[in-house]
Amino acid sequence: MFRDFPELKPSKGKFRIIGIDKFEILGEGHWVVADFDDRDEAIKKAKEMTRNASKDAADPSVATVFYAYDENGNYLGGEIHDEG
């Protein structure tokens, strides 16, 4: 993730939530939401934000999503499709 978008990389030891607009994947379709000191807190908040965006979307498949990443660009969580 950060190889293509280094401006999205959090500081060392931080966890970052990135917002992703599914209609605008390239270019301006992503943005920094917040940084967290705690990994689990970042994942929980990303899922909460994705869940809320899904409720407001015309269809969940086109909703804006929020994903948590570590300082190395590893995806940590934010998907809600497995929550039933």
C-alpha positions in Angstrom: 0.0 0.0 0.0 2.6 2.6 1.0 4.9 1.7 -1.9 2.3 3.4 -4.2 1.1 6.0 -1.7 4.0 6.8 0.7 2.2 9.9 2.0 -0.3 7.5 3.7 2.4 5.9 5.9 2.1 6.5 9.6 4.9 7.4 11.9 7.0 4.6 13.4 5.0 2.6 16.0 1.6 4.1 14.9 -1.4 2.5 13.3 -3.3 4.5 10.7 -6.8 4.4 9.3 -7.2 5.2 5.7 -10.5 6.0 4.1 -11.0 4.6 0.6 -13.7 5.8 -1.8 -14.6 2.7 -4.0 -15.7 5.0 -6.9 -12.3 6.8 -6.9 -9.7 4.1 -6.3 -6.8 6.0 -8.0 -5.9 9.6 -7.5 -7.9 11.4 -4.8 -9.9 8.3 -3.7 -8.0 7.8 -0.4 -7.2 9.9 2.6 -5.8 9.7 6.1 -8.5 9.6 8.8 -6.5 9.2 12.0 -3.5 7.7 13.7 -3.6 5.4 16.8 -1.1 4.2 19.3 -3.1 1.0 19.9 -3.4 -1.6 17.1 -6.7 -3.0 18.4 -8.2 0.4 18.8 -7.4 1.3 15.2 -9.0 -1.9 13.9 -12.1 -1.4 16.0 -12.5 2.2 14.8 -12.0 1.2 11.2 -14.7 -1.4 11.4 -17.0 1.0 13.1 -16.5 3.6 10.4 -16.9 1.1 7.6 -20.1 -0.2 9.2 -21.5 3.3 9.5 -20.6 4.1 5.9 -22.2 0.9 4.7 -25.5 1.9 6.4 -25.6 5.2 4.5 -24.7 3.8 1.1 -27.2 3.0 -1.6 -25.6 -0.5 -1.6 -23.0 -1.8 0.7 -20.8 -2.9 -2.2 -20.2 0.8 -3.1 -19.8 2.2 0.4 -16.7 4.0 1.4 -14.4 1.7 3.5 -12.0 2.4 6.2 -8.9 0.2 6.7 -6.3 0.1 9.4 -2.6 -0.3 8.5 0.6 -0.7 10.4 3.8 1.3 9.8 4.9 -1.2 7.2 1.8 -1.0 5.1 0.3 -4.3 6.3 -3.5 -4.4 6.3 -4.8 -5.0 9.8 -8.6 -4.8 9.5 -11.7 -2.8 8.7 -13.7 -5.3 6.6 -17.1 -6.1 7.9 -18.3 -8.7 5.4 -17.5 -11.5 7.8 -19.6 -10.1 10.7 -22.9 -11.6 9.4 
